[in-house]
Amino acid sequence: MRPLLSLILVLSVLIGPIITLPNGAPESVCDTMLPFHGGGIPPLTTASPFRITPVTSVVGSGQELQIEIESFPANVVFKGFMIQARNRFPPNEVLGQFELTDESAVKLINCAGESNTATHTNTNTKKDLALEWIAPSNFKGEVVFNATIAQEYDKFWVGLVSTPVKIVESGQNPPPVVGISTTRQPPSTTTVPPYVAPTSAATDNSDPIYEGCGSTKGCFGFPEGCVSSRNCQAVVATIVQGERYIFEMKSGHNRPAYIAVGLSNDAKMGDDSVVECVPEQGTVNAYASWTSAGPYGVSRQGIAQNFIRLLEKSYVDGVIHCKVERDAVTTVKGQRFDLINGKYHLLLATGKKADSTHVSYHDIGRHVSGVPLALAEVGPVQGASKLLLRLHGAFMLTAWIGTASLGMLLARYFRQTWVGSQLCGKDQWFAWHRFLMVLTWALTVAGFVIIFVEIGGWSKVDNPHGILGVVTTVLCFLQPIGAYFRPHPGTKRRPLFNWLHWLGGNLAHIIAIIAIFFAVKLQKAELPDWLDFILIAFVAFHVFMHLIFSIFSWIQIGGCVSERRNNQRVTSLQMADMTPSRNSMSSMDRKQDAAFSGFRKVMLFFYILIIAAFVIALVVIAVLAPINDAVESIKKQIMNQ
């Protein structure tokens, strides 16, 4: 008998952890929803891969509502569950009733009410389970569905909550809102029983990665200032415990394929030691890698992996989270990285592509700390200055949206306007044309030099903005040189110069505008996608004004005005002398303006106002990028005053 009892005891110990609440949750845990596993195994505090989803956000009293238990990634299964609907606000009583739709998988229990809680009947694996719930007929307000999900006997989450569902009077015909959200949100969790209903919608402000930032650990993320507002697109926290150096990283913006942090001596990509966190087959793996500058790339080949250790990981609904410990002193590619005594720039990056050997370009985001950091020193971490980048954008936008557009318009349509009035010894149109184009040349050259200083060489980005910018700058640079050596008016080569000068200027302008469109797609520029619509509006307005001026020039040339006016040379594409000579015009031409001169002056005034508005708007968006974050920051400052 004694051996038999021993065998039974051993089998119970071995089988116990395998069986997960085989008959479902008992009514004794109605309030806490906390399983009593193994004498008190605590629930998990990590992010859960499961989500509780009501199919509508509004339901009439007494009507049915379908509730789904979903998993992300989709291949994750569970064995046990307990779910009930509670009043969103105190006293948080259990409400409504569940329908028994599948006796083989679901059973109903009574928690201070009939059939108001659903649980499992067996420990078979389950996935994407649907339940039917009936809203109470005597309640109007908001409820949330709260659940406990057990993946294994010792692996379960308590307090998974749904988004709120509003119960309205049945006769109000609630709107057929299908799906709570078009974007999958990570499930919110509470793991400390008893159950407490949420008082507000879950937000990223409760993310524990931000706890202790600036006091017990250093935190660095992008966009700039996101750590204080707790809404980073990507963030890394450096935790130092004695000689243990831990990097905690998190990113979910645009469903990244990786998040990585590098240690750099010079704040530039190249010859940096990197730690990557990469989702692979539903889990997250950590790798050590190395960046190279010529040619640019990141590789794990030849990099030892034994100086990093993955401590925690999760990948839920496209959000990567990991904690990686790194040895305090390492030698990588012949370079010594001493985290105890050395100071390093932090390079934080995320991207949309990664494969089995390396991560690809950081097309979601990249940020660099402004100064080298001693990781053991806790305090605010500022990003590198973006002043040069912003100046480049401001200079180029002012040059090619503003001064070049206006200068070329004056040369084309205003040669016989303000006749007899001169500025610095030159006709008004030529003096202003020359001033505006010299300003365009100066802004373009300055912007070109600034961006090369900022980047430190040729851009590695897969975007034609760089090559288009170089072509624009070369054409712009050659224009005043060609004008300086222009043939004298009346010589046979003068028409050829006029055509080449016109062609070079117009090509530079068109290519510059195309380059600005491509700049919107640059991650580093941080420009909103809707900026394209402002640029399209500018192009449409610019073309429309040229069309208006050209129509009136064609009317004049076509004989719709007096013969005397027809003899005046105000064509839409005049290739005569670009700098008027007193000998090249008749005395009559020099005495009065061409036809429609007053109309052209009014339209020019209107054009200047609109172009100035475009330039101001575009420069503000470029300088304050990302503009949405800047606007929110300004609003908060105003509200706090």
Secondary structure, 3 states (H helix, E strand, C coil): CHHHHHHHHHHHHHHHHHCCCCCCCCHHHCCCCCCCCCCCCCCCCCCCCEEEEECCCEEECCCEEEEEEEECCCCCCECEEEEEEEECCCCCCEECEEECCCCCCEEEECCCCCCCEEEECCCCCECCEEEEEECCCCCCEEEEEEEEEEEECCEEEEEEECCCEEEECHHHCCCCCCCCCCCCCCCEECCCCCCCCCCCCCCHHHCHHHCCECCCEEEEEECCCHHHHCCCCEEEEEEEECCEEEEEEEECCCCCCEEEEEEECCCCCCCCEEEEEEEECCEEEEEEEEEEECCEEEECCCCCCCCEEEEEEEEECCEEEEEEEECCEEEECCEEEECCCCCEEEEEEEECCECCCCECCCCCEEEEECCCECCCCCCCCCECCCHHHHHHHHHHHHHHHHHHHHHHHHHHHCCCCCCCCEECCEEHHHHHHHHHHHHHHHHHHHHHHHHHHHHCCCCCCCCCHHHHHHHHHHHHHHHHHHHHCCCCCCCCCHHHHHHHHHHHHHHHHHHHHHHHHHHCCCCCCCCCCCHHHHHHHHHHHHHHHHHHHHHHHHHHHCCCCCHHHHCCCCCCCCCCCCCCCHHHCCHHHHHCCCCCHHHHHHHHHHHHHHHHHHHHHHHHHHHCCCHHHHHHHHHHHHHHC
